[in-house]
Amino acid sequence: MGEFGPPDTSEKAIRFGCGFVVGLMLGVGSIFGLFSEPIEVVVVGSLVVAAVCGYLAMRQGEGFWESLSKWFWFWS
């Protein structure tokens, strides 16, 4: 919760959408880059990673983005 109170439905949707997009990029990049799997495995794995990232971004808000910056410190 921020200083303005708990997030409303539209803010949660935006958080989920942004987290989903980042998770989709991470999923496709990591699964496709690390493993030579069939495209079905890449798609399903990427969607799972994207859904988890979207959920975590929706629930944790800024904490999720801060944790990503700690995991991917070399990009900052």
Summary of the structure (lengths in Angstrom):
residues: 76
radius of gyration: 13.9
end to end distance: 25.3
largest distance: 46.3
contacts: 196
relative contact order: 0.16
helix: 80%
strand: 3%
